[in-house]
Amino acid sequence: MTTLDEIIDKIEELRQLMHQLMNKKPLLTDPDLVALSQKLDKLLNEYNDLISRKI
C-alpha cells in the first residue's frame, strides 16, 4: 500500500520534472508533457482519495 508521504514525494518529483520539460518544450500540447501531466493527475487523484478517507 502506498503511503501518503510516498505519494507526496512522487507528486513533487513529477512536478519538478514537468517544470524541466516545460523549459525544454514550451508547447503545452507536446506528447511528452501531456503524458507527464496525466501521470501527475493520477497521483493527485490518488492523494485526494487517501485524504478523503482519513477525514
mmCIF file as Biopython writes it, N, C-alpha, C and O atoms, coordinates in Angstrom:
data_model
#
loop_
_atom_site.group_PDB
_atom_site.id
_atom_site.type_symbol
_atom_site.label_atom_id
_atom_site.label_alt_id
_atom_site.label_comp_id
_atom_site.label_asym_id
_atom_site.label_entity_id
_atom_site.label_seq_id
_atom_site.pdbx_PDB_ins_code
_atom_site.Cartn_x
_atom_site.Cartn_y
_atom_site.Cartn_z
_atom_site.occupancy
_atom_site.B_iso_or_equiv
_atom_site.auth_seq_id
_atom_site.auth_asym_id
_atom_site.pdbx_PDB_model_num
ATOM 1   N N  . MET A ? 1  ? 0.838   -1.185 0.000   1.0 0.0 1  A 1 
ATOM 2   C CA . MET A ? 1  ? 0.000   0.000  0.000   1.0 0.0 1  A 1 
ATOM 3   C C  . MET A ? 1  ? 0.884   1.249  0.000   1.0 0.0 1  A 1 
ATOM 4   O O  . MET A ? 1  ? 1.882   1.326  0.716   1.0 0.0 1  A 1 
ATOM 5   N N  . THR A ? 2  ? 0.501   2.190  -0.794  1.0 0.0 2  A 1 
ATOM 6   C CA . THR A ? 2  ? 1.256   3.429  -0.898  1.0 0.0 2  A 1 
ATOM 7   C C  . THR A ? 2  ? 0.858   4.376  0.229   1.0 0.0 2  A 1 
ATOM 8   O O  . THR A ? 2  ? -0.324  4.610  0.484   1.0 0.0 2  A 1 
ATOM 9   N N  . THR A ? 3  ? 1.865   4.908  0.888   1.0 0.0 3  A 1 
ATOM 10  C CA . THR A ? 3  ? 1.580   5.837  1.978   1.0 0.0 3  A 1 
ATOM 11  C C  . THR A ? 3  ? 1.409   7.250  1.438   1.0 0.0 3  A 1 
ATOM 12  O O  . THR A ? 3  ? 1.807   7.563  0.316   1.0 0.0 3  A 1 
ATOM 13  N N  . LEU A ? 4  ? 0.819   8.074  2.250   1.0 0.0 4  A 1 
ATOM 14  C CA . LEU A ? 4  ? 0.593   9.464  1.875   1.0 0.0 4  A 1 
ATOM 15  C C  . LEU A ? 4  ? 1.919   10.174 1.602   1.0 0.0 4  A 1 
ATOM 16  O O  . LEU A ? 4  ? 2.028   10.942 0.646   1.0 0.0 4  A 1 
ATOM 17  N N  . ASP A ? 5  ? 2.915   9.923  2.430   1.0 0.0 5  A 1 
ATOM 18  C CA . ASP A ? 5  ? 4.226   10.553 2.234   1.0 0.0 5  A 1 
ATOM 19  C C  . ASP A ? 5  ? 4.872   10.132 0.914   1.0 0.0 5  A 1 
ATOM 20  O O  . ASP A ? 5  ? 5.511   10.944 0.246   1.0 0.0 5  A 1 
ATOM 21  N N  . GLU A ? 6  ? 4.704   8.869  0.544   1.0 0.0 6  A 1 
ATOM 22  C CA . GLU A ? 6  ? 5.259   8.393  -0.732  1.0 0.0 6  A 1 
ATOM 23  C C  . GLU A ? 6  ? 4.585   9.095  -1.904  1.0 0.0 6  A 1 
ATOM 24  O O  . GLU A ? 6  ? 5.246   9.480  -2.868  1.0 0.0 6  A 1 
ATOM 25  N N  . ILE A ? 7  ? 3.288   9.259  -1.820  1.0 0.0 7  A 1 
ATOM 26  C CA . ILE A ? 7  ? 2.559   9.934  -2.895  1.0 0.0 7  A 1 
ATOM 27  C C  . ILE A ? 7  ? 2.988   11.393 -2.993  1.0 0.0 7  A 1 
ATOM 28  O O  . ILE A ? 7  ? 3.187   11.916 -4.090  1.0 0.0 7  A 1 
ATOM 29  N N  . ILE A ? 8  ? 3.126   12.041 -1.851  1.0 0.0 8  A 1 
ATOM 30  C CA . ILE A ? 8  ? 3.562   13.441 -1.847  1.0 0.0 8  A 1 
ATOM 31  C C  . ILE A ? 8  ? 4.946   13.568 -2.477  1.0 0.0 8  A 1 
ATOM 32  O O  . ILE A ? 8  ? 5.188   14.494 -3.251  1.0 0.0 8  A 1 
ATOM 33  N N  . ASP A ? 9  ? 5.847   12.659 -2.159  1.0 0.0 9  A 1 
ATOM 34  C CA . ASP A ? 9  ? 7.193   12.672 -2.753  1.0 0.0 9  A 1 
ATOM 35  C C  . ASP A ? 9  ? 7.130   12.481 -4.266  1.0 0.0 9  A 1 
ATOM 36  O O  . ASP A ? 9  ? 7.831   13.168 -5.008  1.0 0.0 9  A 1 
ATOM 37  N N  . LYS A ? 10 ? 6.300   11.558 -4.722  1.0 0.0 10 A 1 
ATOM 38  C CA . LYS A ? 10 ? 6.164   11.311 -6.163  1.0 0.0 10 A 1 
ATOM 39  C C  . LYS A ? 10 ? 5.553   12.514 -6.872  1.0 0.0 10 A 1 
ATOM 40  O O  . LYS A ? 10 ? 5.965   12.866 -7.977  1.0 0.0 10 A 1 
ATOM 41  N N  . ILE A ? 11 ? 4.570   13.141 -6.231  1.0 0.0 11 A 1 
ATOM 42  C CA . ILE A ? 11 ? 3.948   14.337 -6.811  1.0 0.0 11 A 1 
ATOM 43  C C  . ILE A ? 11 ? 4.992   15.429 -6.984  1.0 0.0 11 A 1 
ATOM 44  O O  . ILE A ? 11 ? 5.068   16.059 -8.039  1.0 0.0 11 A 1 
ATOM 45  N N  . GLU A ? 12 ? 5.787   15.652 -5.963  1.0 0.0 12 A 1 
ATOM 46  C CA . GLU A ? 12 ? 6.819   16.687 -6.035  1.0 0.0 12 A 1 
ATOM 47  C C  . GLU A ? 12 ? 7.851   16.360 -7.116  1.0 0.0 12 A 1 
ATOM 48  O O  . GLU A ? 12 ? 8.294   17.246 -7.846  1.0 0.0 12 A 1 
ATOM 49  N N  . GLU A ? 13 ? 8.225   15.105 -7.213  1.0 0.0 13 A 1 
ATOM 50  C CA . GLU A ? 13 ? 9.190   14.687 -8.238  1.0 0.0 13 A 1 
ATOM 51  C C  . GLU A ? 13 ? 8.640   14.939 -9.643  1.0 0.0 13 A 1 
ATOM 52  O O  . GLU A ? 13 ? 9.339   15.487 -10.495 1.0 0.0 13 A 1 
ATOM 53  N N  . LEU A ? 14 ? 7.394   14.543 -9.882  1.0 0.0 14 A 1 
ATOM 54  C CA . LEU A ? 14 ? 6.788   14.755 -11.201 1.0 0.0 14 A 1 
ATOM 55  C C  . LEU A ? 14 ? 6.584   16.238 -11.487 1.0 0.0 14 A 1 
ATOM 56  O O  . LEU A ? 14 ? 6.726   16.676 -12.628 1.0 0.0 14 A 1 
ATOM 57  N N  . ARG A ? 15 ? 6.255   17.000 -10.471 1.0 0.0 15 A 1 
ATOM 58  C CA . ARG A ? 15 ? 6.072   18.440 -10.647 1.0 0.0 15 A 1 
ATOM 59  C C  . ARG A ? 15 ? 7.378   19.095 -11.104 1.0 0.0 15 A 1 
ATOM 60  O O  . ARG A ? 15 ? 7.377   19.947 -11.992 1.0 0.0 15 A 1 
ATOM 61  N N  . GLN A ? 16 ? 8.482   18.689 -10.491 1.0 0.0 16 A 1 
ATOM 62  C CA . GLN A ? 16 ? 9.785   19.226 -10.884 1.0 0.0 16 A 1 
ATOM 63  C C  . GLN A ? 16 ? 10.160  18.788 -12.297 1.0 0.0 16 A 1 
ATOM 64  O O  . GLN A ? 16 ? 10.689  19.577 -13.080 1.0 0.0 16 A 1 
ATOM 65  N N  . LEU A ? 17 ? 9.882   17.529 -12.615 1.0 0.0 17 A 1 
ATOM 66  C CA . LEU A ? 17 ? 10.142  17.043 -13.976 1.0 0.0 17 A 1 
ATOM 67  C C  . LEU A ? 17 ? 9.331   17.821 -15.004 1.0 0.0 17 A 1 
ATOM 68  O O  . LEU A ? 17 ? 9.821   18.138 -16.088 1.0 0.0 17 A 1 
ATOM 69  N N  . MET A ? 18 ? 8.095   18.122 -14.652 1.0 0.0 18 A 1 
ATOM 70  C CA . MET A ? 18 ? 7.234   18.860 -15.561 1.0 0.0 18 A 1 
ATOM 71  C C  . MET A ? 18 ? 7.789   20.262 -15.818 1.0 0.0 18 A 1 
ATOM 72  O O  . MET A ? 18 ? 7.765   20.739 -16.952 1.0 0.0 18 A 1 
ATOM 73  N N  . HIS A ? 19 ? 8.280   20.913 -14.786 1.0 0.0 19 A 1 
ATOM 74  C CA . HIS A ? 19 ? 8.886   22.238 -14.959 1.0 0.0 19 A 1 
ATOM 75  C C  . HIS A ? 19 ? 10.114  22.159 -15.864 1.0 0.0 19 A 1 
ATOM 76  O O  . HIS A ? 19 ? 10.302  23.010 -16.733 1.0 0.0 19 A 1 
ATOM 77  N N  . GLN A ? 20 ? 10.938  21.153 -15.664 1.0 0.0 20 A 1 
ATOM 78  C CA . GLN A ? 20 ? 12.127  20.982 -16.504 1.0 0.0 20 A 1 
ATOM 79  C C  . GLN A ? 20 ? 11.733  20.750 -17.956 1.0 0.0 20 A 1 
ATOM 80  O O  . GLN A ? 20 ? 12.321  21.325 -18.872 1.0 0.0 20 A 1 
ATOM 81  N N  . LEU A ? 21 ? 10.739  19.907 -18.152 1.0 0.0 21 A 1 
ATOM 82  C CA . LEU A ? 21 ? 10.297  19.594 -19.511 1.0 0.0 21 A 1 
ATOM 83  C C  . LEU A ? 21 ? 9.674   20.814 -20.178 1.0 0.0 21 A 1 
ATOM 84  O O  . LEU A ? 21 ? 9.855   21.025 -21.378 1.0 0.0 21 A 1 
ATOM 85  N N  . MET A ? 22 ? 8.948   21.611 -19.417 1.0 0.0 22 A 1 
ATOM 86  C CA . MET A ? 22 ? 8.338   22.819 -19.980 1.0 0.0 22 A 1 
ATOM 87  C C  . MET A ? 22 ? 9.391   23.822 -20.428 1.0 0.0 22 A 1 
ATOM 88  O O  . MET A ? 22 ? 9.163   24.583 -21.368 1.0 0.0 22 A 1 
ATOM 89  N N  . ASN A ? 23 ? 10.533  23.828 -19.766 1.0 0.0 23 A 1 
ATOM 90  C CA . ASN A ? 23 ? 11.618  24.714 -20.191 1.0 0.0 23 A 1 
ATOM 91  C C  . ASN A ? 23 ? 12.231  24.255 -21.505 1.0 0.0 23 A 1 
ATOM 92  O O  . ASN A ? 23 ? 12.723  25.075 -22.281 1.0 0.0 23 A 1 
ATOM 93  N N  . LYS A ? 24 ? 12.205  22.952 -21.761 1.0 0.0 24 A 1 
ATOM 94  C CA . LYS A ? 24 ? 12.768  22.403 -22.995 1.0 0.0 24 A 1 
ATOM 95  C C  . LYS A ? 24 ? 11.747  22.386 -24.125 1.0 0.0 24 A 1 
ATOM 96  O O  . LYS A ? 24 ? 12.085  22.597 -25.290 1.0 0.0 24 A 1 
ATOM 97  N N  . LYS A ? 25 ? 10.491  22.130 -23.762 1.0 0.0 25 A 1 
ATOM 98  C CA . LYS A ? 25 ? 9.421   22.007 -24.755 1.0 0.0 25 A 1 
ATOM 99  C C  . LYS A ? 25 ? 8.255   22.895 -24.320 1.0 0.0 25 A 1 
ATOM 100 O O  . LYS A ? 25 ? 7.323   22.424 -23.668 1.0 0.0 25 A 1 
ATOM 101 N N  . PRO A ? 26 ? 8.306   24.174 -24.680 1.0 0.0 26 A 1 
ATOM 102 C CA . PRO A ? 26 ? 7.302   25.108 -24.169 1.0 0.0 26 A 1 
ATOM 103 C C  . PRO A ? 26 ? 5.881   24.897 -24.717 1.0 0.0 26 A 1 
ATOM 104 O O  . PRO A ? 26 ? 4.934   25.493 -24.204 1.0 0.0 26 A 1 
ATOM 105 N N  . LEU A ? 27 ? 5.724   24.073 -25.733 1.0 0.0 27 A 1 
ATOM 106 C CA . LEU A ? 27 ? 4.399   23.809 -26.285 1.0 0.0 27 A 1 
ATOM 107 C C  . LEU A ? 27 ? 3.641   22.877 -25.340 1.0 0.0 27 A 1 
ATOM 108 O O  . LEU A ? 27 ? 4.042   21.729 -25.151 1.0 0.0 27 A 1 
ATOM 109 N N  . LEU A ? 28 ? 2.558   23.358 -24.752 1.0 0.0 28 A 1 
ATOM 110 C CA . LEU A ? 28 ? 1.833   22.588 -23.741 1.0 0.0 28 A 1 
ATOM 111 C C  . LEU A ? 28 ? 1.155   21.340 -24.290 1.0 0.0 28 A 1 
ATOM 112 O O  . LEU A ? 28 ? 0.745   20.471 -23.521 1.0 0.0 28 A 1 
ATOM 113 N N  . THR A ? 29 ? 1.035   21.243 -25.603 1.0 0.0 29 A 1 
ATOM 114 C CA . THR A ? 29 ? 0.424   20.055 -26.203 1.0 0.0 29 A 1 
ATOM 115 C C  . THR A ? 29 ? 1.461   19.014 -26.622 1.0 0.0 29 A 1 
ATOM 116 O O  . THR A ? 29 ? 1.120   18.027 -27.273 1.0 0.0 29 A 1 
ATOM 117 N N  . ASP A ? 30 ? 2.713   19.227 -26.256 1.0 0.0 30 A 1 
ATOM 118 C CA . ASP A ? 30 ? 3.761   18.253 -26.559 1.0 0.0 30 A 1 
ATOM 119 C C  . ASP A ? 30 ? 3.385   16.913 -25.927 1.0 0.0 30 A 1 
ATOM 120 O O  . ASP A ? 30 ? 3.023   16.873 -24.751 1.0 0.0 30 A 1 
ATOM 121 N N  . PRO A ? 31 ? 3.464   15.811 -26.688 1.0 0.0 31 A 1 
ATOM 122 C CA . PRO A ? 31 ? 3.047   14.500 -26.170 1.0 0.0 31 A 1 
ATOM 123 C C  . PRO A ? 31 ? 3.752   14.084 -24.877 1.0 0.0 31 A 1 
ATOM 124 O O  . PRO A ? 31 ? 3.124   13.477 -24.008 1.0 0.0 31 A 1 
ATOM 125 N N  . ASP A ? 32 ? 5.031   14.395 -24.734 1.0 0.0 32 A 1 
ATOM 126 C CA . ASP A ? 32 ? 5.755   14.051 -23.504 1.0 0.0 32 A 1 
ATOM 127 C C  . ASP A ? 32 ? 5.202   14.830 -22.309 1.0 0.0 32 A 1 
ATOM 128 O O  . ASP A ? 32 ? 5.061   14.290 -21.212 1.0 0.0 32 A 1 
ATOM 129 N N  . LEU A ? 33 ? 4.899   16.084 -22.539 1.0 0.0 33 A 1 
ATOM 130 C CA . LEU A ? 33 ? 4.362   16.930 -21.474 1.0 0.0 33 A 1 
ATOM 131 C C  . LEU A ? 33 ? 2.949   16.493 -21.086 1.0 0.0 33 A 1 
ATOM 132 O O  . LEU A ? 33 ? 2.597   16.482 -19.907 1.0 0.0 33 A 1 
ATOM 133 N N  . VAL A ? 34 ? 2.152   16.139 -22.079 1.0 0.0 34 A 1 
ATOM 134 C CA . VAL A ? 34 ? 0.791   15.658 -21.809 1.0 0.0 34 A 1 
ATOM 135 C C  . VAL A ? 34 ? 0.839   14.357 -21.010 1.0 0.0 34 A 1 
ATOM 136 O O  . VAL A ? 34 ? 0.078   14.190 -20.056 1.0 0.0 34 A 1 
ATOM 137 N N  . ALA A ? 35 ? 1.719   13.443 -21.386 1.0 0.0 35 A 1 
ATOM 138 C CA . ALA A ? 35 ? 1.838   12.162 -20.675 1.0 0.0 35 A 1 
ATOM 139 C C  . ALA A ? 35 ? 2.260   12.380 -19.222 1.0 0.0 35 A 1 
ATOM 140 O O  . ALA A ? 35 ? 1.724   11.745 -18.314 1.0 0.0 35 A 1 
ATOM 141 N N  . LEU A ? 36 ? 3.203   13.262 -19.010 1.0 0.0 36 A 1 
ATOM 142 C CA . LEU A ? 36 ? 3.654   13.563 -17.654 1.0 0.0 36 A 1 
ATOM 143 C C  . LEU A ? 36 ? 2.539   14.222 -16.841 1.0 0.0 36 A 1 
ATOM 144 O O  . LEU A ? 36 ? 2.366   13.932 -15.657 1.0 0.0 36 A 1 
ATOM 145 N N  . SER A ? 37 ? 1.803   15.094 -17.478 1.0 0.0 37 A 1 
ATOM 146 C CA . SER A ? 37 ? 0.676   15.751 -16.816 1.0 0.0 37 A 1 
ATOM 147 C C  . SER A ? 37 ? -0.388  14.738 -16.400 1.0 0.0 37 A 1 
ATOM 148 O O  . SER A ? 37 ? -0.976  14.854 -15.325 1.0 0.0 37 A 1 
ATOM 149 N N  . GLN A ? 38 ? -0.630  13.756 -17.245 1.0 0.0 38 A 1 
ATOM 150 C CA . GLN A ? 38 ? -1.614  12.719 -16.922 1.0 0.0 38 A 1 
ATOM 151 C C  . GLN A ? 38 ? -1.155  11.866 -15.742 1.0 0.0 38 A 1 
ATOM 152 O O  . GLN A ? 38 ? -1.968  11.486 -14.900 1.0 0.0 38 A 1 
ATOM 153 N N  . LYS A ? 39 ? 0.133   11.566 -15.678 1.0 0.0 39 A 1 
ATOM 154 C CA . LYS A ? 39 ? 0.668   10.824 -14.531 1.0 0.0 39 A 1 
ATOM 155 C C  . LYS A ? 39 ? 0.504   11.634 -13.246 1.0 0.0 39 A 1 
ATOM 156 O O  . LYS A ? 39 ? 0.138   11.100 -12.199 1.0 0.0 39 A 1 
ATOM 157 N N  . LEU A ? 40 ? 0.781   12.922 -13.349 1.0 0.0 40 A 1 
ATOM 158 C CA . LEU A ? 40 ? 0.638   13.799 -12.193 1.0 0.0 40 A 1 
ATOM 159 C C  . LEU A ? 40 ? -0.828  13.880 -11.761 1.0 0.0 40 A 1 
ATOM 160 O O  . LEU A ? 40 ? -1.126  13.851 -10.567 1.0 0.0 40 A 1 
ATOM 161 N N  . ASP A ? 41 ? -1.732  13.979 -12.718 1.0 0.0 41 A 1 
ATOM 162 C CA . ASP A ? 41 ? -3.169  13.995 -12.406 1.0 0.0 41 A 1 
ATOM 163 C C  . ASP A ? 41 ? -3.583  12.732 -11.658 1.0 0.0 41 A 1 
ATOM 164 O O  . ASP A ? 41 ? -4.339  12.792 -10.689 1.0 0.0 41 A 1 
ATOM 165 N N  . LYS A ? 42 ? -3.085  11.601 -12.115 1.0 0.0 42 A 1 
ATOM 166 C CA . LYS A ? 42 ? -3.428  10.326 -11.474 1.0 0.0 42 A 1 
ATOM 167 C C  . LYS A ? 42 ? -2.951  10.305 -10.015 1.0 0.0 42 A 1 
ATOM 168 O O  . LYS A ? 42 ? -3.679  9.878  -9.119  1.0 0.0 42 A 1 
ATOM 169 N N  . LEU A ? 43 ? -1.726  10.770 -9.797  1.0 0.0 43 A 1 
ATOM 170 C CA . LEU A ? 43 ? -1.195  10.815 -8.431  1.0 0.0 43 A 1 
ATOM 171 C C  . LEU A ? 43 ? -1.974  11.796 -7.557  1.0 0.0 43 A 1 
ATOM 172 O O  . LEU A ? 43 ? -2.224  11.522 -6.383  1.0 0.0 43 A 1 
ATOM 173 N N  . LEU A ? 44 ? -2.352  12.928 -8.125  1.0 0.0 44 A 1 
ATOM 174 C CA . LEU A ? 44 ? -3.135  13.899 -7.361  1.0 0.0 44 A 1 
ATOM 175 C C  . LEU A ? 44 ? -4.503  13.332 -6.989  1.0 0.0 44 A 1 
ATOM 176 O O  . LEU A ? 44 ? -5.002  13.585 -5.893  1.0 0.0 44 A 1 
ATOM 177 N N  . ASN A ? 45 ? -5.103  12.574 -7.887  1.0 0.0 45 A 1 
ATOM 178 C CA . ASN A ? 45 ? -6.378  11.919 -7.577  1.0 0.0 45 A 1 
ATOM 179 C C  . ASN A ? 45 ? -6.203  10.883 -6.471  1.0 0.0 45 A 1 
ATOM 180 O O  . ASN A ? 45 ? -7.039  10.769 -5.575  1.0 0.0 45 A 1 
ATOM 181 N N  . GLU A ? 46 ? -5.116  10.137 -6.544  1.0 0.0 46 A 1 
ATOM 182 C CA . GLU A ? 46 ? -4.819  9.142  -5.510  1.0 0.0 46 A 1 
ATOM 183 C C  . GLU A ? 46 ? -4.616  9.830  -4.152  1.0 0.0 46 A 1 
ATOM 184 O O  . GLU A ? 46 ? -5.094  9.351  -3.124  1.0 0.0 46 A 1 
ATOM 185 N N  . TYR A ? 47 ? -3.908  10.944 -4.170  1.0 0.0 47 A 1 
ATOM 186 C CA . TYR A ? 47 ? -3.692  11.728 -2.953  1.0 0.0 47 A 1 
ATOM 187 C C  . TYR A ? 47 ? -5.034  12.184 -2.371  1.0 0.0 47 A 1 
ATOM 188 O O  . TYR A ? 47 ? -5.277  12.046 -1.173  1.0 0.0 47 A 1 
ATOM 189 N N  . ASN A ? 48 ? -5.896  12.725 -3.228  1.0 0.0 48 A 1 
ATOM 190 C CA . ASN A ? 48 ? -7.210  13.187 -2.767  1.0 0.0 48 A 1 
ATOM 191 C C  . ASN A ? 48 ? -8.045  12.051 -2.201  1.0 0.0 48 A 1 
ATOM 192 O O  . ASN A ? 48 ? -8.753  12.233 -1.211  1.0 0.0 48 A 1 
ATOM 193 N N  . ASP A ? 49 ? -7.968  10.884 -2.820  1.0 0.0 49 A 1 
ATOM 194 C CA . ASP A ? 49 ? -8.701  9.718  -2.310  1.0 0.0 49 A 1 
ATOM 195 C C  . ASP A ? 49 ? -8.223  9.345  -0.907  1.0 0.0 49 A 1 
ATOM 196 O O  . ASP A ? 49 ? -9.031  9.088  -0.015  1.0 0.0 49 A 1 
ATOM 197 N N  . LEU A ? 50 ? -6.912  9.319  -0.722  1.0 0.0 50 A 1 
ATOM 198 C CA . LEU A ? 50 ? -6.366  8.981  0.597   1.0 0.0 50 A 1 
ATOM 199 C C  . LEU A ? 50 ? -6.748  10.019 1.650   1.0 0.0 50 A 1 
ATOM 200 O O  . LEU A ? 50 ? -7.100  9.669  2.776   1.0 0.0 50 A 1 
ATOM 201 N N  . ILE A ? 51 ? -6.678  11.276 1.281   1.0 0.0 51 A 1 
ATOM 202 C CA . ILE A ? 51 ? -7.029  12.350 2.215   1.0 0.0 51 A 1 
ATOM 203 C C  . ILE A ? 51 ? -8.501  12.255 2.612   1.0 0.0 51 A 1 
ATOM 204 O O  . ILE A ? 51 ? -8.835  12.402 3.787   1.0 0.0 51 A 1 
ATOM 205 N N  . SER A ? 52 ? -9.364  12.015 1.663   1.0 0.0 52 A 1 
ATOM 206 C CA . SER A ? 52 ? -10.798 11.975 1.970   1.0 0.0 52 A 1 
ATOM 207 C C  . SER A ? 52 ? -11.161 10.762 2.824   1.0 0.0 52 A 1 
ATOM 208 O O  . SER A ? 52 ? -12.143 10.806 3.563   1.0 0.0 52 A 1 
ATOM 209 N N  . ARG A ? 53 ? -10.392 9.691  2.735   1.0 0.0 53 A 1 
ATOM 210 C CA . ARG A ? 53 ? -10.644 8.525  3.590   1.0 0.0 53 A 1 
ATOM 211 C C  . ARG A ? 53 ? -10.212 8.778  5.028   1.0 0.0 53 A 1 
ATOM 212 O O  . ARG A ? 53 ? -10.770 8.201  5.961   1.0 0.0 53 A 1 
ATOM 213 N N  . LYS A ? 54 ? -9.216  9.643  5.204   1.0 0.0 54 A 1 
ATOM 214 C CA . LYS A ? 54 ? -8.708  9.927  6.551   1.0 0.0 54 A 1 
ATOM 215 C C  . LYS A ? 54 ? -9.610  10.896 7.314   1.0 0.0 54 A 1 
ATOM 216 O O  . LYS A ? 54 ? -9.583  10.938 8.544   1.0 0.0 54 A 1 
ATOM 217 N N  . ILE A ? 55 ? -10.390 11.656 6.595   1.0 0.0 55 A 1 
ATOM 218 C CA . ILE A ? 55 ? -11.245 12.665 7.247   1.0 0.0 55 A 1 
ATOM 219 C C  . ILE A ? 55 ? -12.504 12.029 7.794   1.0 0.0 55 A 1 
ATOM 220 O O  . ILE A ? 55 ? -13.342 12.719 8.375   1.0 0.0 55 A 1 
#
